[in-house]
Amino acid sequence: MFGSLGVPELMLIFAVALILFGPRKLPQIGKTFGRALGEFRRASNDFKRTIEEEVAVDEIRGVERDLRASVKELDPTRPSEPLSPPSTEGREDG
């Protein structure tokens, strides 16, 4: 996660933070930093999920476009209609 940050580097960072902020504020700063890091993680996961959903929708639209082109090649007299899922009217499940 931190790349090439090892134990000696982390100890140095902790010592500098202890000197700058003191022992009383250090736990509060750590807690605030942890919350901010968690919020950043959630936001980046939401962003990643949104991008993945948009890519999937775009792929579906491309497949639909290809399907329409194939249908038009097979029957050029057929009007171009939007594709929709099969109707479930009149069906009884159960």
N, C-alpha and C positions, 0 to 999 in steps of 0.2 A: 504494500500500500504506500509506504513512504519512500520507495526506491532504495537508494543506497544508504539510508539512515540506519546506523547500527546503535548498539548499546552505549558506546562512549559519546556519540553525538547526542543521543537522547538525555543522557546524564548531564551533559553540558547545558543543554536547553533548559532542563529542570533547574539546575543550579542558578542560571542567569535569571530565570523567572522567579525563583525564590528570593534572590537578592533584590530584584526590581519591585516585586509586589508584596513580599513578606509572607510569613506562614499563615496569617489569618485570611488573606484574600485569595490565596492560591487554590483552595478547594472550590471556592465560588467561581473563579475564572475557569477552572477545569470543567465544572458543571456547565457553565455557559458555552464553552467551546464544544463540549460534547453534544449539547442540544443543537447548536448551530450546524455541526457536522451531520447530525441525524436529519435535520431539516433539509440540508443541501442534498443528502442522499435520496430522501423522498422526492424532492423536486426533480432531481436528475432521473430517477426511475420513472416518474410520471411523464417526463419529457421523452424518454426513450420509448415508453409504451405508446405514447401518442404518435411518434414517428413510425413505429412498427405498424400501428393500425392504419395509418395513412398509406404506407407502402402496400399493405395487403389490399386496401380498397382500390388503389391504383392498379394493382395486378389483376384484380377481379374485373375492373372496367376494361382493361386491355384484352382479357379473355373474352369478355362480352362483345367487344368491338370486332375481334377476330371471328367470333361465332356468327355475328351478323353479316360480316363480309362473306363468309363461307356459305351461308344460307342464300345470300343474294346471288352468288356465283351459280349455285345449283338451280335457283328459280328466279331469274331476273324480273319476272312479271309480278312477283309477290311484293306488296308494299312493305316498307320498313316499319316494323312495329316494335315498341319497347318490349323487352323480354321481362316476363314476370313469373313468379313461382306458380306451380300448379294450384288450382283452386281446391279448397277443402270443403266447399259447400256441398251439402247432401251426404257427406261421409259421416258415419257414426263410428267413433273409436271406442271400443270397450265392449 
